[in-house]
Amino acid sequence: MNPCPEGFDLLFEGLTRICVPKLELYMRNDNVYEPSWAPVFYNPQMVENRDIAIGVVRYVTRRLGVGREVVIVDPLAATGVRGIRFCLETNKVNSLKVFMGDISEYAVNIMKINVRLNRVEECINIERVDANEYLYKLQRTKTKMDYIDIDPFGSPIPFLFSSISTASNGGIVAITATDLAVLTGKYTNKLYRRYGVTGALVPISRDIAIRALLSYIARISYSLDRYVKPILSYTYKHYIRTYIAVYNGASKADHQLKECLKSLRICAYCGYSQVDEPGSNIHMINVKCPLCGTPLVMWNPIWMCSTIDKNIIDDVLRDLNEVVWIQKSSRKLLQELHSHATIDAITVRLPQIARYLRTNVSSRNRVIECIERLGYRAVKSYIYPDGVVTNAPIADIIMCCKT
């Protein structure tokens, strides 16, 4: 017997049973499910997003020690699948309290059904409330928010100030952005208007988009005399996802502002790039590539410090490797991100270098082996099948492509 309301199906994700809208009722002309058309938002394409969130929350509970209640807030909960999974799948080192909210009365009713289905009433508090107001309300009641998950449809901008300002000192804010066309520089005016970043499409725009989002997040934190430490940041399918730890400290915010926000100039033809220090030649226009003479595309300001914390992703990956219900695709993505954790660099795409050299595209494996023989680190890009992430200078990469 289906325990779900009419128009909903029972679905299993992780250890949860949840009622979700019947996917076949909301198909586009190209036979692709459109979650924004459903009365309650649920996107099956985000299962890896939710799987990795489970790993991060499990890490948070271990980090905080035994005997402390861990507070999690999902203010855009929709069906409630994420919060219910937190309750069922997070190890029981500490007690967990999950606050779930949504402005839609329909969503709240579905949430309540799903909570009862999974028998997690004691773990979850549900309210019908605006997401920003929910965070400020919890702050006013002195609720210490250890983890806030912002997973909207579209841009996260409307929810960033409230989440960064209300997270506890050292708390984690998880942020999803699905407005990739903006963040990758396809719409330059909108990129500047929304995120305060200048930039334009380049062959590694998805790589740069992560750093553009982190730049905006960091600047919000600085305005609040806080600073951020990215734990895990990546792009996958149609979205960017980043987990940041938020800390108090105006002086550290000043230091990070100088160290981490930079200008990056990229050659869209040959793959050359250069970082401009603040106050150097940032205002120069029509700067040309020293290799091929093509005008460089400037992205400014973007985050040029680390985007992944190796120690934390070590912990998360080791833990999730023991969790049998996590999707294989989620584990594979984490393993790929783990390989990037020790190399703080942007991607170089081999077809660009081949175009510059006027040769065939080199084998990625051979190029990586050559770079490593020179004493540098290099891994395959998880974003681009023809990309290499390396700390080697472009001259050495070109040399390896010639051999």
Secondary structure, 3 states (H helix, E strand, C coil): CCCCCCCEEEEEECCEEEEEECHHHHECCCCCECHHHCCCCCCHHHHHHHHHHHHHHHHHHHHCCCCCCEEEEECCCCCCHHHHHHHHHCCCCCCEEEEEEECCHHHHHHHHHHHHHHCCCCCEEEEECCHHHHHHHHHHCCCCEEEEEECCCCCCHHHHHHHHHHEEEEEEEEEEECCHHHHCCCCHHHHHHHHCCECCCCCCHHHHHHHHHHHHHHHHHHHCCEEEEEEEEEEECCEEEEEEEEEECHHHHHHHHHHHEEEEEECCCCCCEEEECCCCCCCCCCCECCCCCCECEEEEEEECCCCCCHHHHHHHHHHHCCCCCCCHHHHHHHHHHHHHCCCCCCEEEHHHHHHHHCCCCCCHHHHHHHHHHCCCCEEECCCCCCEEEECCCHHHHHHHHHC
